[in-house]
Amino acid sequence: MSSFKIGFIGLGNMGAPMAANLAAAGHDVAGFDPAGTTAKGVTVAASAEAACADADFVFTMLPNGAILRSVAAQALPAMKKGATLVDCSTVDVDSARAVDAQASELGIGFVDAPVSGGIGGAAGGTLTFMAGGSDAAFAATQGLFDIMGQKAVHCGQAGAGQAAKICNNMILGVTMIATCEAFALADKLGLDRQKMFDVASTSSGSSWSMNTYCPAPGVGPQSPADNGYTPGFAAELMLKDLGLSQQAAEAADADTPMGALARSLYTQFVENEDGRGKDFSAMLPRFETRGHNS
Protein backbone atom coordinates (compact mmCIF):
# COMPACT_ATOMS: atom_id res chain seq x y z
CA MET A 1 0.00 0.00 0.00
CA SER A 2 1.37 3.42 -0.95
CA SER A 3 1.97 6.06 1.69
CA PHE A 4 -0.65 8.79 2.10
CA LYS A 5 -0.72 12.24 3.62
CA ILE A 6 -3.42 12.10 6.30
CA GLY A 7 -5.01 14.72 8.54
CA PHE A 8 -6.59 13.57 11.82
CA ILE A 9 -8.86 15.91 13.78
CA GLY A 10 -9.81 14.81 17.30
CA LEU A 11 -7.01 13.12 19.25
CA GLY A 12 -8.94 11.93 22.27
CA ASN A 13 -9.08 8.47 23.86
CA MET A 14 -10.08 6.92 20.55
CA GLY A 15 -8.59 9.26 17.96
CA ALA A 16 -5.05 9.36 19.35
CA PRO A 17 -4.35 5.62 19.12
CA MET A 18 -6.07 5.42 15.73
CA ALA A 19 -3.87 8.22 14.38
CA ALA A 20 -0.79 6.61 15.95
CA ASN A 21 -1.55 3.32 14.19
CA LEU A 22 -1.78 5.09 10.83
CA ALA A 23 1.57 6.80 11.49
CA ALA A 24 3.17 3.53 12.60
CA ALA A 25 2.10 1.98 9.29
CA GLY A 26 4.21 4.56 7.45
CA HIS A 27 1.71 7.26 6.59
CA ASP A 28 2.44 10.97 7.02
CA VAL A 29 -0.13 11.98 9.66
CA ALA A 30 -0.77 15.54 10.86
CA GLY A 31 -3.08 15.77 13.87
CA PHE A 32 -5.07 18.54 15.51
CA ASP A 33 -7.11 18.62 18.70
CA PRO A 34 -8.45 21.83 20.25
CA ALA A 35 -7.48 20.46 23.69
CA GLY A 36 -3.87 20.24 22.54
CA THR A 37 -3.60 16.46 22.86
CA THR A 38 -1.08 14.63 20.69
CA ALA A 39 -0.44 11.11 19.40
CA LYS A 40 2.72 9.06 18.94
CA GLY A 41 4.33 9.57 15.55
CA VAL A 42 1.80 12.24 14.56
CA THR A 43 2.94 15.74 13.56
CA VAL A 44 1.11 18.48 15.47
CA ALA A 45 -0.89 20.80 13.21
CA ALA A 46 -1.66 24.35 14.32
CA SER A 47 -5.31 24.18 13.25
CA ALA A 48 -7.91 21.92 11.69
CA GLU A 49 -7.30 23.63 8.35
CA ALA A 50 -3.56 23.04 8.63
CA ALA A 51 -4.13 19.34 9.31
CA CYS A 52 -6.18 19.14 6.10
CA ALA A 53 -3.73 20.98 3.83
CA ASP A 54 -2.79 18.76 0.87
CA ALA A 55 -4.08 15.65 2.69
CA ASP A 56 -5.27 12.65 0.70
CA PHE A 57 -7.51 11.64 3.62
CA VAL A 58 -8.84 13.50 6.64
CA PHE A 59 -10.21 11.53 9.60
CA THR A 60 -12.38 13.05 12.32
CA MET A 61 -13.23 11.58 15.74
CA LEU A 62 -15.52 14.05 17.48
CA PRO A 63 -18.09 14.15 20.31
CA ASN A 64 -21.32 14.90 18.43
CA GLY A 65 -23.03 15.94 15.22
CA ALA A 66 -23.00 19.68 15.91
CA ILE A 67 -19.22 19.64 16.38
CA LEU A 68 -18.81 17.47 13.27
CA ARG A 69 -20.77 20.00 11.20
CA SER A 70 -18.67 22.85 12.60
CA VAL A 71 -15.36 21.06 11.95
CA ALA A 72 -16.46 19.99 8.46
CA ALA A 73 -17.29 23.60 7.61
CA GLN A 74 -13.65 24.46 8.40
CA ALA A 75 -12.01 21.32 7.04
CA LEU A 76 -13.75 20.72 3.72
CA PRO A 77 -12.81 24.06 2.07
CA ALA A 78 -9.18 23.43 3.13
CA MET A 79 -9.09 19.98 1.51
CA LYS A 80 -7.95 19.33 -2.03
CA LYS A 81 -10.43 18.12 -4.64
CA GLY A 82 -10.47 14.33 -4.86
CA ALA A 83 -9.48 13.83 -1.22
CA THR A 84 -11.70 11.86 1.19
CA LEU A 85 -13.15 12.91 4.54
CA VAL A 86 -13.75 9.96 6.88
CA ASP A 87 -15.77 10.65 10.02
CA CYS A 88 -15.37 7.98 12.71
CA SER A 89 -17.51 9.77 15.31
CA THR A 90 -20.90 8.44 16.40
CA VAL A 91 -23.37 11.15 15.39
CA ASP A 92 -26.94 11.51 14.17
CA VAL A 93 -27.73 10.27 10.67
CA ASP A 94 -28.84 13.73 9.48
CA SER A 95 -25.46 15.28 10.36
CA ALA A 96 -23.60 12.57 8.43
CA ARG A 97 -25.79 13.16 5.38
CA ALA A 98 -25.41 16.94 5.62
CA VAL A 99 -21.61 16.68 5.65
CA ASP A 100 -21.74 14.24 2.72
CA ALA A 101 -23.76 16.77 0.70
CA GLN A 102 -21.28 19.54 1.50
CA ALA A 103 -18.32 17.33 0.59
CA SER A 104 -19.94 16.29 -2.68
CA GLU A 105 -20.38 19.92 -3.75
CA LEU A 106 -16.64 20.43 -3.30
CA GLY A 107 -15.59 17.27 -5.16
CA ILE A 108 -14.50 15.53 -1.96
CA GLY A 109 -15.38 11.97 -1.01
CA PHE A 110 -17.08 11.25 2.31
CA VAL A 111 -17.44 8.14 4.47
CA ASP A 112 -19.28 8.01 7.78
CA ALA A 113 -17.53 5.21 9.64
CA PRO A 114 -18.42 4.95 13.34
CA VAL A 115 -16.54 2.26 15.23
CA SER A 116 -17.09 -0.57 17.66
CA GLY A 117 -14.35 -1.91 19.90
CA GLY A 118 -13.68 0.85 22.41
CA ILE A 119 -10.36 2.21 23.62
CA GLY A 120 -8.77 -1.25 23.62
CA GLY A 121 -9.76 -1.83 20.02
CA ALA A 122 -8.42 1.57 19.00
CA ALA A 123 -5.07 0.89 20.64
CA GLY A 124 -4.82 -2.67 19.33
CA GLY A 125 -5.97 -1.87 15.80
CA THR A 126 -8.93 -4.25 16.12
CA LEU A 127 -11.88 -1.89 15.64
CA THR A 128 -14.93 -2.70 13.53
CA PHE A 129 -15.97 0.08 11.16
CA MET A 130 -19.58 0.48 10.01
CA ALA A 131 -19.30 2.56 6.89
CA GLY A 132 -21.68 4.61 4.79
CA GLY A 133 -20.80 6.40 1.56
CA SER A 134 -20.21 5.81 -2.13
CA ASP A 135 -18.56 2.63 -3.38
CA ALA A 136 -15.59 4.68 -4.57
CA ALA A 137 -15.06 6.49 -1.26
CA PHE A 138 -15.31 3.25 0.72
CA ALA A 139 -12.92 1.42 -1.62
CA ALA A 140 -10.39 4.25 -1.38
CA THR A 141 -10.41 4.08 2.41
CA GLN A 142 -10.47 0.28 2.82
CA GLY A 143 -6.69 -0.09 3.23
CA LEU A 144 -6.63 2.48 6.04
CA PHE A 145 -9.52 0.75 7.81
CA ASP A 146 -7.42 -2.43 7.65
CA ILE A 147 -4.63 -0.69 9.59
CA MET A 148 -6.92 0.59 12.35
CA GLY A 149 -9.33 -2.32 12.57
CA GLN A 150 -10.10 -5.95 11.95
CA LYS A 151 -13.25 -5.42 9.93
CA ALA A 152 -15.00 -2.75 7.86
CA VAL A 153 -18.53 -3.29 6.60
CA HIS A 154 -19.90 -1.08 3.82
CA CYS A 155 -23.50 -0.63 4.99
CA GLY A 156 -24.80 1.59 2.18
CA GLN A 157 -24.87 5.25 1.21
CA ALA A 158 -23.97 8.17 3.49
CA GLY A 159 -25.61 7.86 6.90
CA ALA A 160 -25.86 4.06 6.71
CA GLY A 161 -22.82 3.61 8.95
CA GLN A 162 -24.41 5.73 11.65
CA ALA A 163 -27.71 3.87 11.24
CA ALA A 164 -25.94 0.53 11.74
CA LYS A 165 -24.05 1.81 14.79
CA ILE A 166 -27.07 3.17 16.64
CA CYS A 167 -29.21 0.09 15.87
CA ASN A 168 -26.40 -2.18 17.11
CA ASN A 169 -25.89 -0.15 20.26
CA MET A 170 -29.61 -0.07 20.99
CA ILE A 171 -29.45 -3.88 21.07
CA LEU A 172 -26.37 -3.68 23.29
CA GLY A 173 -27.98 -1.30 25.79
CA VAL A 174 -31.14 -3.40 26.03
CA THR A 175 -29.30 -6.73 26.38
CA MET A 176 -26.91 -5.37 29.01
CA ILE A 177 -29.82 -4.18 31.16
CA ALA A 178 -31.55 -7.55 30.80
CA THR A 179 -28.33 -9.38 31.68
CA CYS A 180 -27.81 -7.25 34.80
CA GLU A 181 -31.44 -7.73 35.85
CA ALA A 182 -31.07 -11.49 35.47
CA PHE A 183 -27.95 -11.68 37.65
CA ALA A 184 -29.63 -9.53 40.32
CA LEU A 185 -32.69 -11.80 40.25
CA ALA A 186 -30.49 -14.91 40.38
CA ASP A 187 -28.79 -13.51 43.49
CA LYS A 188 -32.13 -13.07 45.26
CA LEU A 189 -33.22 -16.55 44.25
CA GLY A 190 -30.04 -18.00 45.74
CA LEU A 191 -28.63 -19.07 42.37
CA ASP A 192 -24.82 -19.04 42.14
CA ARG A 193 -23.61 -16.49 39.58
CA GLN A 194 -21.14 -18.90 37.99
CA LYS A 195 -23.92 -21.48 37.53
CA MET A 196 -26.15 -18.78 36.07
CA PHE A 197 -23.39 -17.88 33.60
CA ASP A 198 -22.68 -21.52 32.73
CA VAL A 199 -26.33 -22.00 31.79
CA ALA A 200 -27.18 -18.67 30.14
CA SER A 201 -23.94 -18.33 28.16
CA THR A 202 -24.59 -21.67 26.44
CA SER A 203 -28.37 -21.42 26.19
CA SER A 204 -30.95 -19.13 24.63
CA GLY A 205 -30.01 -16.34 27.06
CA SER A 206 -26.58 -15.97 25.51
CA SER A 207 -25.54 -12.60 24.08
CA TRP A 208 -22.40 -10.51 23.73
CA SER A 209 -23.35 -8.78 27.00
CA MET A 210 -23.42 -12.14 28.77
CA ASN A 211 -20.70 -14.13 27.04
CA THR A 212 -18.00 -11.58 26.22
CA TYR A 213 -18.65 -8.61 28.53
CA CYS A 214 -20.24 -10.27 31.54
CA PRO A 215 -21.26 -7.63 34.12
CA ALA A 216 -20.64 -9.98 37.08
CA PRO A 217 -17.11 -9.76 38.57
CA GLY A 218 -15.15 -12.99 38.46
CA VAL A 219 -17.51 -14.63 36.01
CA GLY A 220 -16.71 -15.24 32.33
CA PRO A 221 -13.84 -13.58 30.46
CA GLN A 222 -12.08 -10.51 31.90
CA SER A 223 -14.32 -7.45 31.61
CA PRO A 224 -14.63 -3.99 33.24
CA ALA A 225 -16.60 -5.68 36.05
CA ASP A 226 -13.28 -7.20 37.13
CA ASN A 227 -11.70 -3.74 37.36
CA GLY A 228 -14.22 -1.96 39.57
CA TYR A 229 -16.32 -1.05 36.50
CA THR A 230 -13.65 1.32 35.19
CA PRO A 231 -15.03 2.06 31.72
CA GLY A 232 -14.29 0.17 28.61
CA PHE A 233 -17.47 1.86 27.37
CA ALA A 234 -18.76 4.53 29.74
CA ALA A 235 -22.41 4.64 30.79
CA GLU A 236 -22.71 8.22 29.53
CA LEU A 237 -21.56 7.11 26.05
CA MET A 238 -24.20 4.38 26.04
CA LEU A 239 -26.74 7.03 27.03
CA LYS A 240 -25.59 9.19 24.11
CA ASP A 241 -26.04 6.31 21.65
CA LEU A 242 -29.45 5.38 23.04
CA GLY A 243 -30.44 9.03 22.66
CA LEU A 244 -29.35 8.93 19.02
CA SER A 245 -31.36 5.75 18.44
CA GLN A 246 -34.49 7.36 19.88
CA GLN A 247 -33.93 10.55 17.87
CA ALA A 248 -33.70 8.39 14.74
CA ALA A 249 -36.75 6.32 15.75
CA GLU A 250 -38.81 9.48 16.15
CA ALA A 251 -37.66 10.84 12.78
CA ALA A 252 -38.37 7.53 11.03
CA ASP A 253 -41.64 6.85 12.89
CA ALA A 254 -40.26 3.55 14.27
CA ASP A 255 -41.70 1.92 17.39
CA THR A 256 -38.78 1.10 19.72
CA PRO A 257 -40.24 0.75 23.24
CA MET A 258 -37.33 -1.30 24.63
CA GLY A 259 -34.83 1.19 23.26
CA ALA A 260 -36.82 4.01 24.84
CA LEU A 261 -36.92 2.23 28.21
CA ALA A 262 -33.18 1.53 28.05
CA ARG A 263 -32.53 5.23 27.42
CA SER A 264 -34.74 6.13 30.39
CA LEU A 265 -32.88 3.73 32.70
CA TYR A 266 -29.45 4.92 31.59
CA THR A 267 -30.59 8.55 31.96
CA GLN A 268 -31.55 7.82 35.57
CA PHE A 269 -28.31 5.90 36.17
CA VAL A 270 -26.03 8.58 34.72
CA GLU A 271 -27.80 11.77 35.78
CA ASN A 272 -29.45 10.89 39.10
CA GLU A 273 -27.47 7.96 40.47
CA ASP A 274 -23.73 7.23 40.45
CA GLY A 275 -23.34 5.91 36.91
CA ARG A 276 -21.34 8.76 35.37
CA GLY A 277 -17.74 7.72 34.87
CA LYS A 278 -18.52 4.02 35.30
CA ASP A 279 -18.75 1.31 32.69
CA PHE A 280 -22.21 0.74 31.23
CA SER A 281 -22.18 -2.75 32.77
CA ALA A 282 -22.22 -1.15 36.25
CA MET A 283 -25.99 -1.46 35.96
CA LEU A 284 -25.52 -4.75 37.83
CA PRO A 285 -24.60 -3.25 41.24
CA ARG A 286 -27.42 -0.75 40.65
CA PHE A 287 -29.99 -3.56 40.35
CA GLU A 288 -28.40 -5.52 43.23
CA THR A 289 -29.40 -2.76 45.65
CA ARG A 290 -32.97 -2.35 44.39
CA GLY A 291 -36.14 -4.24 45.28
CA HIS A 292 -39.20 -5.09 43.19
CA ASN A 293 -40.93 -1.77 43.87
CA SER A 294 -37.86 0.48 43.95
N, C-alpha and C positions, 0 to 999 in steps of 0.2 A: 504493500500500500504506500502511495506517495505521501510525502509530508505536506501538511496543510498549515496555513496561518489561521489561527482560531482565536476569537474573542470569547471571554467567559464573564458574564455579568451576574454577580450574586455568589460570593464565596463563603457561604455559611457552612453549617454542619454537613450538608449534602453537597453543595457546589464545590467546596474546596477540594475534597478528595476526588471528585469527578474530574475537575480541571487538572489535578496533579496526575491522574492516570493518563490523561491525554498527553500531557507534557512528557511523562515517563516513556510513552510509546514513540516519542521522537517528533511530536508536532510542536510548532512554535505557538505557544499559548500566552496571550496577554489577558490579564484578569483585572476586573474592577469590582469593588464593593464599597458602597457609601460608608460602611462602618470601618473601612480601612483594613479589613482582614485580608490575608494573603494565602497562597497555596504553594506547596513545594514544587519548584521547577517552573513556576509561572511568573512571567514578567509583570510587574505592577504597572497598570495604566492609570493615567491621571484622571480619566473620566470615562463614562460609558462610551462616548463618541470615539475617544482615543482607542479604546479596546476594539472597536469595530473597524477602524481604519484599515482598508486593504485586506480585511479578513475574508477567507473563503467560507468560513462558518462562524456564526455567533450563537453561543448557548446562553440561555438565561435560566436561573433557578431562583425564583422570587416568591414572596409570601402570599400574594393574592392577585386577582384579576385587575384591580384598579392600578396596582403598581406595575403589572405587566404592560398595561396600555400606556402608562406614563413612560416607562423605559423604552418601549417599542417606538413611541413618538420621537424619542431622541436617537435611538439606535438605527432605525431603518434608513433615515435620510443620510446617515454617515456610512452606510454599507455600500459596497460596489454592486452594480447590476450583475445578476447571475449568482450572487452569493446566496447562502441559505441561513435563515434564522430558525433555531431549534429551541423551543421553550419546554423545559423539563419541570416547570412548576405544576402544581395542581391548582387549577383555576376553574371558573365557570365556563361552560361551553360557549356562551355568547362572546366572552372576551377573546377566546381562542379564534373564533371565526372573524371577529372584528380585526384582529391583528393580521390574520391571513389575507383579508381583503386589502388592507393597507400595504402589505408586502407585495401582493400581486400587482398593484398599481405601479409599484416602483421596479418591477422586474426582478423581485427577490423571492426565492423559494421560502416556504414556511412549513414547519412540522411541529405540531403540538405532541409532546412526548413525555407525559407524566410517568413517574417511576414507582416501582414497588421494590422493597428490599431494605429500606431504612438506611441508617448511618453505616451499619456493618456492610451492607451490600454496596454502598457507594465507595467505601474504603477498599473492599475486596474486589471490586470490578465485577460484581455478580448481580447487578440490578436487572429487573425486567422493565422494558420500555413498552408502553402502550401508545402507539403512534397514529396520528391523523395527519392527512396531507396528501398531496398529489403523489402518484407513483414515482415520478422523477425525483421529487424532493426526498422521499423516503429512501429510494435507491442510492441517492448521493450520500446520504447520512449513514447508511447501514454499517459501513466499516468502522465508523466512530462509535456507534452503539456497541459494536462487538468488543471494543476496547473497554468501555465502561460497564458493560453488562454481559449477562449470559444469554439473554433472549430479547428480541425486539419483534413485536407483532404489529403489522400494519392493519389497523382496524377500519380504515376507510378515509373519507375526506376530512378536511380540517374540522376539528371539534370532536372527532370520533375517539381520539385518544383520551380526551377528558371524560367523554361519556363512559368509556370502558372503565376508567379509573374510579369514577364515583359510584358506578353500579357495583364494581368489585368490592369497594370499601363499605358500601351499604351492607352487603352480605357479611363482611368481616365484623362490622360493628354489632349486627344482630346476633351472629353466631357466638361472638365473645360474651355478650350479655347472657345468652342462653347457657353457655358453658359454665359461667360463673354462678348463675342461679342453681344449676344442677349440682355443682360441688357443695354449695351452701346447704341445699336441701339434703344431700347425701350425709353431710356432717350431722344434721339434726335427726336423721333417721338412723344414725349409728353405723353408717356404711363407711368402711375404710377408703380413704381417697385413692390409694394405689389400686385397690380392687375396682373402684369406680372407673379409674383410668383404663385398667386392663380390659374391662368390658366395653366401655364406650368407644375407646380408640380402635377397637377391632369389630365394632358392630355398627348399627345404623346411626348411632349418635356421633360417629367420627366426623371430624372436620379439621381444617388447618388450625383453628383456634384450640381444639382439643389435642390433636396429635403432635403438632409442631411447636406450638406456642402456649403450651398448657399453663393456665393461670395459677395452678396450685404448686407452691414451692416443693421441691424435692420429688416431683412426680413428672415422668416423661423426660424429654430432652431438656438440656439447659435452656432457660428462658429468662426474661426480666424478673419473673416471680422469684427466681433463685438469687437475685441481686437486689432485694428490697424494693422491687418494682421501679428501679431506675429505668427511665424510658429507653426502649428500643424504638417505640412509636408512642409519643406522648398522648395522653387523653385529650388535650386541647387540640391536637392535630386530627384526631379521630372526630372530634366535635366539628371541626372545620369541614371535613369531608362529608359528614352526615348533613351538615347545613347545605353544602353544595348539591347533594343528592335531592334534598327536599326542595331547593330552589328550582332544580331541573324538573322535578316531578310536577311542581305547580305550573311551570311554563308549558310542559308537555301534556298536562291534564292526565297524569298517571296516578293511580291509586297505590300508595306505598305506606300502609298503616304501620307495618313493623319498622320500616325505616324512620317514620315520624316518631314512633315511641322510643326507638334507640336514640334519636337526637335529643328528645326530651330528657331521657335518663342521663345521657352524657352532659347535657347542659346543667342539670342539677348537680352532678358529680363534680364538674369542673368549677362552676360558678358559686355554688352554695355549700359544697362539702370540701374535702381536702384533696380533690383529684388533680388539681393543676400541678404540673411538674412531675406527675407520676405516669407510669406506663398505662396504656388503656386497659391492660389486663388487671389492674388494681381494683377493678370492679368486684373481684372476689372478696377481699377483706371488707368492702362496703356491704355486700350482701350477708356476710357472716354475722355482722352486728345488728342486722335488721330482722324483725319478726314479720309475721303474715300481714299484720295491719299497719306496719310502719309507714 
